[in-house]
Amino acid sequence: MANGGRKLGVNIRMCMLEADISLDSFAKHLEYSIKDVWNVIEGKIIISPLELDKIASLLETTKSELVNRESDSLASDWQYMEEFGNPDHLDKILDLMDEYVELREVI
């Protein structure tokens, strides 16, 4: 898996799917905007321990499970990761893509 923030975000998304919790429902329960939810899922923001507690409670799991989970179901969503021999290279590319999107949103 790429960096820790992205891994956490993917794990949160997988738990949302398993619990059949929509993005809207997730956002309303935690008082987030949809953009905030996507930032969490994409690992763009650091989640405080208190917020992680709230997320884990909503998803009926533990913080440890969200942080440490390794999921095989990610294979189809993260197929491109196999193309990279060095995960740091993937991180750099994803970071550049994130920066580009943020710049385009500002413009």
PENOR-V938249 format. One record per residue. N is the residue number from 1. PHI is phi in whole degrees, -180 to 180 (999 if undefined). PSI is psi in whole degrees, 0 to 359 (999 if undefined). Layout:
# PENOR-V938249
N,PHI,PSI + N,PHI,PSI
This chain:
# PENOR-V938249
1,999,152 + 2,-67,231 + 3,-84,170 + 4,-62,321 + 5,-64,318 + 6,-67,320 + 7,-62,314 + 8,-60,315 + 9,-60,317 + 10,-65,319 + 11,-64,320 + 12,-62,315 + 13,-63,318 + 14,-63,319 + 15,-66,323 + 16,-61,315 + 17,-64,316 + 18,-64,325 + 19,-89,0 + 20,57,46 + 21,-106,122 + 22,-75,164 + 23,-61,318 + 24,-62,313 + 25,-63,316 + 26,-58,312 + 27,-63,315 + 28,-64,316 + 29,-62,321 + 30,-96,1 + 31,59,45 + 32,-108,159 + 33,-83,165 + 34,-61,322 + 35,-61,319 + 36,-62,318 + 37,-61,315 + 38,-65,324 + 39,-63,323 + 40,-66,310 + 41,-61,322 + 42,-84,359 + 43,73,27 + 44,-86,346 + 45,-128,156 + 46,-89,130 + 47,-98,127 + 48,-70,157 + 49,-57,323 + 50,-65,315 + 51,-66,322 + 52,-64,324 + 53,-60,315 + 54,-63,317 + 55,-64,314 + 56,-61,320 + 57,-64,314 + 58,-60,320 + 59,-87,2 + 60,54,51 + 61,-143,190 + 62,-112,162 + 63,-60,318 + 64,-59,317 + 65,-63,318 + 66,-65,321 + 67,-79,322 + 68,-103,353 + 69,-60,137 + 70,-118,120 + 71,-115,130 + 72,-74,337 + 73,-71,355 + 74,-80,348 + 75,-54,315 + 76,-70,326 + 77,-78,335 + 78,-120,34 + 79,-57,323 + 80,-62,341 + 81,-64,332 + 82,-68,340 + 83,-74,344 + 84,-105,120 + 85,-73,332 + 86,-118,113 + 87,-61,337 + 88,-64,326 + 89,-66,319 + 90,-61,316 + 91,-58,315 + 92,-62,317 + 93,-66,315 + 94,-64,322 + 95,-64,318 + 96,-64,319 + 97,-64,318 + 98,-61,315 + 99,-61,317 + 100,-61,313 + 101,-62,316 + 102,-62,319 + 103,-64,317 + 104,-64,323 + 105,-66,324 + 106,-71,321 + 107,-74,999
